[in-house]
């Protein structure tokens, strides 16, 4: 099942939301992201945060639309998006899904605003609670996810079309044993190191490509062509 989170960064467009919020997807809003949901006429299942970005009138309207409000104190260790991700990462049955059903999380509105917030939003992909969960940060034509080989080798299939740009960035440390297939500039059991920008702006040769990683983490950023 798919869970869509709207964060309080640059708001997604109506088309962006419609692209992901289909087939019974569950909508969760992180604090001010609920204002985007209200503007688009959406009814989130959950709104979570300290609610410093929402008025009491907006909170009442969200409740009227059926949202479950999860209010947290302003003095807390987690960001509002972190709380939303922890909520979304619960078993599928907690969101009305079937036992054992795989959960996919798509985060909209994680870009923009303060630079520290934007960087922290990307770092959240490495949270222990998200291990084994497919999580995408999506913004217009860009999508990012984490390939995590901290515990065991990992592999991902990239789907797009020829000409799409793929950047592979070492995340949290150097990444080793990288193999790619279907990219213009191949890597064959090689490393990408923190600092140099070697992994930026690779290009897909067809509709699919694969990236395998033996050790470390890679932030995979895909930019789809118009």
LOKESE-114399 format. One line per 10 residues: number of its first residue (from 1); for each residue y, x, z of N, C-alpha, C. Coordinates in Angstrom, 2 decimals. Each point is the difference from the previous one (the first is absolute). Example, Ala and Ser with C-alpha at 12.3 -4.5 7.8 and 13.67 -1.06 7.14 Angstrom:
1) -5.69 13.19 7.80 1.19 -0.89 0.00 1.20 0.90 0.00; 1.05 -0.35 -0.72 1.19 0.82 0.06 1.09 -0.77 0.73 .
//
This chain:
1) -1.18 0.84 0.00 1.18 -0.84 0.00 1.24 0.88 0.00; 1.07 -0.52 -0.54 1.25 0.75 -0.09 0.99 -0.51 1.03; 0.64 0.96 0.67 1.08 -0.31 0.93 1.26 0.68 -0.53; 1.06 -0.76 -0.19 1.27 0.51 -0.49 0.97 0.07 1.17; 0.61 1.16 0.19 1.02 0.18 1.02 1.35 0.20 -0.68; 1.00 -0.73 0.45 1.38 0.24 -0.45 0.73 0.69 1.14; 0.44 1.24 -0.25 0.74 0.78 0.99 1.51 -0.21 -0.21; 0.78 0.66 0.85 1.44 -0.24 0.02 0.78 1.06 -0.77; -0.61 0.55 -1.08 0.72 0.94 -0.86 0.63 -0.74 -1.17; 0.11 0.69 -1.14 0.52 -0.68 -1.19 -0.88 -1.19 -0.31 .
11) 0.55 -1.20 -0.07 -0.85 -1.19 -0.18 -0.67 -0.03 -1.36; -1.25 -0.41 -0.03 -0.68 -0.16 -1.29 0.57 -1.18 -0.76; -0.16 0.02 -1.31 0.44 -1.13 -0.82 -1.03 -1.13 0.08; 0.39 -1.14 -0.49 -0.91 -1.13 -0.05 -1.23 0.33 -0.83; 0.20 0.73 -1.11 -1.13 0.38 -0.86 -0.93 0.97 0.72; 0.58 0.95 0.76 -0.82 0.95 0.76 -0.90 -0.75 0.99; 0.59 -0.94 0.71 -0.77 -0.75 0.99 -1.07 -0.83 -0.68; 0.35 -0.67 -1.09 -0.96 -0.84 -0.71 -1.17 0.82 -0.54; 0.27 1.26 -0.38 -1.05 0.86 -0.54 -1.11 0.23 1.02; 0.37 0.10 1.26 -0.98 0.33 1.03 -0.44 -1.19 0.84 .
21) 0.89 -0.97 0.18 -0.29 -1.12 0.90 -0.67 -1.13 -0.78; -1.28 0.19 -0.26 -0.76 -1.00 -0.75 -1.43 -0.03 0.51; -0.77 -0.97 -0.48 -1.41 -0.11 0.35 -0.23 -0.05 1.50; 0.84 -0.77 0.69 -0.21 -0.20 1.43 0.40 1.16 0.87; 0.85 0.90 -0.50 0.44 1.15 0.80 0.77 -0.48 1.23; -0.13 0.76 1.09 0.68 -0.31 1.26 1.32 0.78 0.04; 1.08 -0.67 0.38 1.31 0.65 0.05 0.41 0.27 1.44; 0.33 1.27 0.28 0.52 0.43 1.29 1.37 0.62 -0.24; 0.96 -0.32 0.85 1.33 0.59 -0.14 0.31 0.86 1.22; 0.55 1.19 -0.25 0.44 0.89 1.06 1.48 -0.26 0.25 .
31) 0.28 -0.71 1.07 1.36 -0.30 0.42 0.89 -0.47 -1.15; 1.01 0.82 -0.39 0.96 -0.44 -1.01 -0.59 -0.29 -1.35; -1.24 0.44 -0.26 -0.66 -0.37 -1.24 -0.19 -1.49 -0.12; 0.03 -0.70 1.15 -0.13 -1.46 -0.02 1.21 -0.66 -0.65; 1.14 0.68 0.01 1.18 -0.58 -0.67 -0.23 -0.06 -1.50; -0.68 1.00 -0.54 -0.36 -0.04 -1.42 -0.94 -1.16 -0.27; -0.98 -0.20 0.89 -0.93 -1.12 -0.17 0.73 -1.33 0.00; 0.95 -0.15 0.90 0.77 -1.25 0.06 0.79 -0.20 -1.30; 0.62 1.06 -0.49 0.81 -0.11 -1.21 -0.84 -0.37 -1.21; -1.29 0.39 0.01 -0.89 -0.30 -1.12 -0.79 -1.28 0.21 .
41) 0.28 -0.70 1.08 -0.70 -1.25 0.26 -1.43 0.16 0.45; -0.34 1.15 0.58 -1.37 0.28 0.41 -0.23 -0.39 1.45; -1.26 -0.19 0.34 -0.39 -0.36 1.36 -0.96 1.05 0.53; 0.49 1.03 0.69 -0.90 1.03 0.51 -0.92 -0.53 1.08; -1.19 0.59 0.06 -0.93 -0.38 1.07 0.42 0.61 1.32; 0.56 1.23 -0.06 0.41 0.70 1.22 1.33 0.70 -0.25; 0.83 0.04 1.05 1.19 0.83 0.01 -0.06 0.81 1.28; 0.17 1.32 -0.11 -0.19 0.87 1.16 1.13 1.01 0.08; 0.40 0.34 1.24 1.04 0.98 0.21 0.80 -0.33 1.24; 1.13 0.70 0.18 0.87 -0.32 1.14 1.05 -1.05 -0.37 .
51) 0.03 -0.37 -1.28 0.85 -1.08 -0.51 1.49 0.30 0.13; 0.36 1.29 -0.01 1.42 0.33 0.06 0.70 -0.25 -1.32; -0.78 -0.24 -1.08 0.59 -0.24 -1.31 0.00 -1.48 -0.38; -0.45 -0.86 0.91 -0.11 -1.42 -0.31 0.77 -0.81 1.03; 0.68 -1.04 -0.48 0.71 -0.91 0.90 -0.97 -1.02 0.57; 0.43 -0.66 1.08 -0.84 -1.04 0.60 -0.22 -1.14 -1.00; 1.01 -0.31 -0.82 -0.15 -1.05 -0.99 -1.08 0.37 -1.02; -0.03 1.27 -0.41 -1.03 0.45 -0.95 -1.38 -0.03 0.63; -0.08 0.37 1.27 -1.29 -0.05 0.69 -0.50 -1.44 0.12; 0.89 -0.92 0.29 -0.40 -1.41 0.07 -0.49 -0.49 -1.36 .
61) 0.66 0.42 -1.07 -0.41 -0.43 -1.34 -1.36 0.60 -0.35; -0.23 1.24 0.39 -1.31 0.61 -0.25 -1.11 -0.74 0.74; 0.28 -0.38 1.25 -0.99 -0.79 0.75 -0.22 -1.35 -0.66; 1.07 -0.60 -0.50 -0.14 -1.30 -0.66 -0.90 0.11 -1.22; 0.04 1.16 -0.68 -0.84 0.20 -1.18 -1.43 0.41 0.37; -0.27 0.11 1.29 -1.37 0.28 0.43 -0.29 1.41 0.41; 1.03 0.85 0.09 -0.23 1.40 0.36 -0.31 0.15 1.48; -0.90 0.90 0.30 -0.28 0.40 1.38 0.90 1.19 0.31; 0.85 -0.12 1.02 0.96 1.05 0.33 -0.57 0.91 1.08; 0.04 1.31 -0.26 -0.49 1.00 0.95 1.21 0.85 0.41 .
71) 0.61 -0.36 1.13 1.22 0.69 0.45 -0.36 1.18 0.90; 0.57 1.17 -0.32 -0.21 1.20 0.79 1.33 0.48 0.55; -0.02 0.72 1.11 1.26 0.51 0.55 0.66 1.01 -0.93; 1.32 0.09 0.09 0.72 0.95 -0.84 -0.36 1.44 0.36; -0.25 0.27 1.28 -0.37 1.34 0.44 -1.52 0.12 -0.11; -0.46 0.51 -1.11 -1.43 0.10 -0.28 -0.26 1.28 -0.77; -1.25 0.43 -0.01 -0.36 1.24 -0.70 -0.22 -0.22 -1.49; -0.38 -1.20 -0.40 -0.35 -0.28 -1.39 1.20 -0.57 -0.76; 0.05 0.29 -1.30 0.96 -0.70 -0.85 -0.53 -1.39 -0.32; 0.86 -0.85 -0.52 -0.43 -1.36 -0.35 -1.07 0.03 -1.09 .
81) 0.14 0.89 -0.98 -1.02 0.07 -1.05 -1.32 0.51 0.57; 0.05 0.93 0.94 -1.23 0.48 0.64 -0.72 -1.16 0.69; 0.74 -0.83 0.70 -0.60 -1.16 0.65 -0.62 -0.94 -1.03; 0.69 -0.19 -1.12 -0.53 -0.88 -1.05 -1.29 0.56 -0.58; -0.05 1.32 -0.20 -1.21 0.62 -0.54 -1.16 -0.11 0.98; 0.27 0.19 1.28 -1.06 -0.14 1.00 -0.52 -1.43 0.03; 0.87 -0.96 -0.16 -0.42 -1.40 -0.07 -0.83 -0.25 -1.25; 0.46 0.52 -1.12 -0.71 -0.22 -1.27 -1.36 0.67 -0.02; -0.15 1.12 0.71 -1.24 0.77 -0.03 -1.12 -0.61 0.85; 0.26 -1.10 0.65 -1.05 -0.68 0.76 -1.09 -0.48 -0.96 .
91) -1.20 -0.27 0.51 -1.07 -0.50 -0.88 0.44 -1.24 -0.77; -0.60 -0.18 -1.18 0.38 -1.10 -0.88 -0.10 -1.36 0.69; -0.94 -0.14 0.93 -0.17 -1.28 0.69 1.24 -0.38 0.79; 0.78 0.99 0.43 1.23 -0.29 0.75 1.07 -0.62 -0.89; -0.20 0.11 -1.33 0.97 -0.55 -0.96 -0.61 -1.14 -0.81; -1.09 -0.56 0.48 -0.62 -1.11 -0.71 -0.99 0.42 -1.06; -0.35 1.28 -0.05 -0.95 0.49 -0.99 -1.43 -0.09 0.50; -0.91 0.54 -0.82 -1.42 -0.05 0.33 -0.40 1.23 0.79; -1.04 -0.10 0.85 -0.46 1.17 0.75 -0.38 1.15 -0.95; 0.49 1.18 0.30 -0.31 1.16 -0.82 0.79 0.12 -1.28 .
101) 0.87 -0.97 -0.28 0.78 0.05 -1.23 0.99 1.17 0.04; 0.12 0.70 -1.12 0.90 1.13 -0.10 1.45 -0.46 -0.03; 0.85 0.70 0.73 1.43 -0.33 0.06 0.79 1.01 -0.83; 0.86 -0.51 -0.87 0.94 0.83 -0.76 1.40 -0.37 0.45; 0.82 1.02 0.29 1.36 -0.24 0.48 1.00 0.53 -1.02; 0.96 -0.84 -0.37 1.08 0.40 -0.91 1.31 -0.15 0.75; 0.77 1.08 0.08 1.27 -0.01 0.72 1.14 0.00 -1.01; 0.85 -1.00 0.10 1.21 -0.10 -0.81 1.21 0.24 0.91; 1.08 0.50 -0.57 1.21 0.20 0.80 -0.07 1.20 0.93; -0.86 0.98 -0.28 -0.10 1.19 0.84 0.96 1.09 -0.44 .
111) 0.64 -0.19 -1.14 0.92 0.99 -0.55 1.44 -0.39 0.33; 0.89 1.01 -0.08 1.42 -0.28 0.17 0.43 0.01 1.45; 1.29 -0.22 0.22 0.52 0.05 1.35 0.13 1.43 0.48; -0.21 0.20 1.30 0.12 1.33 0.59 -1.13 0.91 -0.47; 0.33 1.27 -0.25 -1.00 0.96 -0.48 -1.11 0.19 1.02; 0.34 0.06 1.30 -1.04 0.20 1.00 -0.98 -1.16 0.03; 0.51 -1.21 -0.20 -0.89 -1.17 -0.06 -0.93 0.09 -1.20; 0.56 0.38 -1.14 -0.81 0.07 -1.23 -1.11 1.05 0.14; 0.34 1.16 0.55 -1.01 1.03 0.20 -1.04 -0.44 1.02; 0.45 -0.63 1.08 -0.94 -0.47 1.02 -0.94 -1.05 -0.58 .
121) 0.50 -0.85 -0.89 -0.85 -1.02 -0.62 -1.13 0.64 -0.79; 0.28 1.10 -0.68 -1.05 0.69 -0.75 -1.00 0.66 0.95; 0.50 0.57 1.09 -0.89 0.66 0.95 -0.94 -0.99 0.68; 0.40 -1.26 0.07 -0.86 -1.01 0.61 -1.34 -0.14 -0.72; -0.05 0.41 -1.26 -1.25 -0.09 -0.75 -1.11 0.82 0.64; 0.36 1.00 0.81 -0.99 0.85 0.64 -0.40 -0.49 1.39; 0.45 -1.18 0.41 -0.38 -0.52 1.31 -1.51 -0.14 0.13; -0.58 0.37 1.14 -1.44 -0.16 0.19 -0.50 -1.42 -0.24; 0.81 -0.99 0.36 -0.42 -1.39 -0.15 -0.19 -0.40 -1.46; 0.55 0.78 -0.93 -0.10 -0.34 -1.42 -1.10 0.77 -0.72 .
131) -0.76 0.81 0.73 -1.09 0.73 -0.64 -1.01 -0.99 -0.58; -0.34 0.21 -1.26 -0.94 -0.88 -0.67 0.60 -1.27 -0.55; 1.31 -0.20 0.20 0.69 -1.19 -0.51 0.83 0.41 -1.22; -0.09 -0.76 -1.06 0.80 0.28 -1.20 1.42 -0.51 0.22; 0.95 0.91 0.02 1.40 -0.36 0.26 0.88 0.56 -1.12; 0.82 -0.86 -0.57 0.93 0.38 -1.06 1.43 -0.23 0.48; 0.88 0.95 -0.30 1.44 -0.25 0.09 0.47 -0.26 -1.43; 0.53 -1.18 -0.25 0.37 -0.39 -1.36 1.49 -0.28 -0.07; 0.62 0.50 -1.08 1.42 -0.22 -0.21 0.27 0.01 -1.50; 0.29 -1.18 -0.54 0.26 -0.13 -1.43 -1.19 0.57 -0.78 .
141) 0.21 1.06 -0.80 -1.09 0.57 -0.80 -0.74 1.13 0.71; 0.36 0.28 1.24 -0.62 1.10 0.74 -0.98 -0.52 1.05; -1.11 0.73 0.13 -0.99 -0.31 1.03 -0.45 1.31 0.62; -0.18 0.01 1.31 -0.44 1.21 0.69 -1.13 -0.34 0.96; -0.97 0.91 0.11 -1.07 -0.17 0.97 -0.44 1.37 0.47; -0.78 0.04 1.08 -0.45 1.25 0.58 -1.47 0.21 -0.29; -0.32 1.16 -0.56 -1.40 0.42 -0.17 -0.32 0.90 1.18; -0.92 -0.44 0.86 -0.22 0.62 1.30 -1.38 0.64 0.06; -0.02 1.34 0.06 -1.27 0.72 0.11 -0.06 0.79 1.30; 0.63 -0.52 1.05 -0.03 0.71 1.29 -1.41 0.03 0.58 .
151) -0.76 -1.09 -0.17 -1.33 -0.08 0.59 -1.11 0.31 -0.99; 0.23 -0.32 -1.27 -1.02 0.22 -1.03 0.69 -0.04 -1.36; -0.61 0.56 -1.04 0.62 -0.03 -1.33 0.33 -1.42 -0.44; 1.04 -0.12 -0.80 0.46 -1.32 -0.44 0.29 0.02 -1.49; -0.09 -1.15 -0.61 0.28 -0.13 -1.44 0.65 -1.34 -0.25; 0.89 -0.04 -0.97 0.68 -1.24 -0.38 0.05 -0.11 -1.51; -0.09 -1.22 -0.49 0.19 -0.31 -1.42 1.38 -0.59 -0.19; 0.78 0.59 -0.87 1.34 -0.47 -0.31 -0.06 -0.88 -1.24; 0.63 -1.15 0.07 -0.01 -0.94 -1.13 1.42 -0.26 -0.48; 0.20 0.20 -1.28 1.31 -0.22 -0.60 -0.13 0.05 -1.49 .
161) 0.81 0.84 -0.63 -0.12 0.20 -1.44 0.57 1.36 -0.37; -0.31 0.45 -1.20 0.45 1.30 -0.46 1.53 0.11 0.12; 0.45 1.11 0.54 1.43 0.22 0.18 0.49 -0.26 1.40; -0.78 -0.72 0.81 0.40 -0.20 1.39 0.06 1.34 0.72; 0.97 0.15 0.88 0.22 1.26 0.71 -0.74 -0.04 1.34; -0.70 1.07 0.31 -0.74 0.13 1.25 0.44 1.28 0.70; 0.46 -0.12 1.24 0.33 1.18 0.80 -0.96 0.08 1.18; -0.51 1.20 0.24 -0.93 0.26 1.10 0.67 0.97 0.96; 0.31 -0.49 1.21 0.77 0.79 0.96 -0.83 0.27 1.24; -0.17 1.27 0.39 -0.73 0.30 1.24 0.71 -0.65 1.18 .
171) -0.78 -0.58 0.89 0.55 -0.88 1.03 -0.51 0.47 1.36; 0.92 0.44 0.86 -0.41 0.43 1.33 -0.61 1.38 0.05; 0.02 0.74 -1.09 -0.60 1.32 -0.09 -0.51 0.25 -1.40; -0.53 1.17 -0.22 -0.52 0.34 -1.32 -1.22 -0.85 -0.33; -0.20 -0.29 -1.29 -1.14 -0.80 -0.47 -0.87 0.88 -0.89; -1.32 -0.07 0.23 -0.91 0.94 -0.67 -1.12 -0.74 -0.75; -0.54 0.70 -1.00 -1.13 -0.55 -0.75 0.37 -1.21 -0.81; 1.13 0.08 -0.70 0.48 -1.14 -0.79 -0.55 0.08 -1.41; -0.61 -1.08 -0.44 -0.50 -0.11 -1.37 0.58 -1.26 -0.62; 0.49 0.12 -1.21 0.53 -1.17 -0.71 -0.69 -0.16 -1.34 .
181) -0.02 -1.22 -0.45 -0.52 -0.30 -1.33 0.88 -1.09 -0.61; 0.40 0.18 -1.26 0.83 -1.00 -0.66 1.48 0.23 0.16; 0.39 1.17 0.53 1.41 0.36 0.12 0.33 1.15 -0.95; 1.24 0.04 -0.47 0.39 1.00 -0.99 -0.11 1.42 0.54; 0.33 0.18 1.27 -0.07 1.32 0.61 -1.11 -0.02 1.04; -1.21 0.44 -0.37 -1.15 -0.17 0.89 0.01 0.99 1.16; -0.64 -0.40 1.08 -0.28 0.87 1.13 -1.51 0.07 0.14; -0.52 1.21 0.11 -1.44 0.20 0.05 -0.36 0.77 1.26; -0.29 -0.74 1.07 -0.33 0.58 1.30 1.12 0.94 0.47; 1.22 -0.51 -0.05 1.18 0.80 0.34 0.70 -0.56 1.22 .
191) 1.01 0.73 0.47 0.77 -0.40 1.18 1.44 -0.31 -0.39; 0.59 -0.90 0.76 1.45 -0.22 -0.06 0.55 0.31 1.39; 1.08 0.79 0.04 0.51 0.49 1.26 1.33 -0.67 0.35; 0.23 -0.17 1.29 1.26 -0.57 0.46 1.14 0.95 -0.37; 1.00 -0.51 -0.66 1.14 0.82 -0.44 0.17 -0.05 -1.50; -0.86 0.68 -0.78 0.13 -0.05 -1.46 -0.23 -1.42 -0.53; 0.64 -0.29 -1.13 -0.04 -1.36 -0.56 -0.94 -0.10 -1.19; -1.09 0.78 0.01 -0.89 0.06 -1.15 -0.59 -1.36 -0.36; -0.26 -0.84 0.98 -0.71 -1.25 -0.28 0.87 -1.14 -0.52; 1.28 0.26 -0.21 0.93 -1.06 -0.42 -0.09 -0.22 -1.52 .
201) 0.05 -1.27 -0.39 0.16 -0.41 -1.41 -1.15 0.40 -0.91; -1.23 -0.30 0.43 -1.13 0.04 -0.92 0.03 -1.28 -0.82; -0.85 -0.11 -1.01 0.06 -1.14 -0.92 -1.40 -0.50 -0.30; -0.18 -1.32 0.05 -1.29 -0.59 -0.34 -0.22 0.05 -1.51; -1.24 0.33 -0.40 -0.34 0.08 -1.42 -0.57 -1.31 -0.53; -0.41 -0.89 0.88 -0.57 -1.28 -0.41 0.18 -1.03 1.09; -0.87 -1.01 0.01 0.15 -1.10 0.95 -0.48 0.35 1.40; -0.85 1.01 0.13 -0.49 0.39 1.32 0.02 1.51 0.15; 0.06 0.45 1.23 -0.11 1.41 0.35 -0.63 0.06 1.38; -0.57 1.14 0.35 -0.58 0.16 1.32 0.59 1.23 0.69 .
211) 0.10 -0.11 1.31 0.44 1.11 0.83 -0.99 0.14 1.15; -0.56 1.18 0.18 -0.93 0.28 1.09 0.59 1.09 0.89; -0.27 -0.09 1.29 0.58 0.92 0.97 -1.07 0.37 1.02; -0.13 1.31 0.28 -1.02 0.46 0.96 0.54 0.09 1.42; 1.26 0.40 0.15 0.53 0.24 1.35 1.50 -0.25 0.01; 0.47 -0.72 1.03 1.42 -0.26 0.16 0.37 -1.40 -0.46; 1.26 -0.19 -0.34 0.50 -1.29 -0.45 0.93 0.20 -1.19; 0.00 -0.97 -0.90 0.91 -0.03 -1.14 0.73 -1.33 -0.02; 1.31 0.05 -0.14 0.77 -1.21 -0.30 0.01 -0.15 -1.51; -0.59 -1.07 -0.49 -0.08 -0.26 -1.45 1.07 -1.02 -0.36 .
221) 0.92 0.40 -0.85 1.09 -0.89 -0.41 -0.11 -0.26 -1.49; -0.15 -1.27 -0.36 -0.11 -0.39 -1.40 1.27 -0.73 -0.44; 0.53 0.40 -1.15 1.14 -0.68 -0.59 -0.43 -0.56 -1.34; -0.12 -1.32 -0.08 -0.47 -0.65 -1.21 1.14 -0.13 -1.00; -0.30 0.26 -1.25 1.00 -0.10 -1.05 0.35 -1.47 -0.28; 1.20 -0.29 -0.44 0.40 -1.40 -0.28 -0.91 -0.60 -1.07 .
//
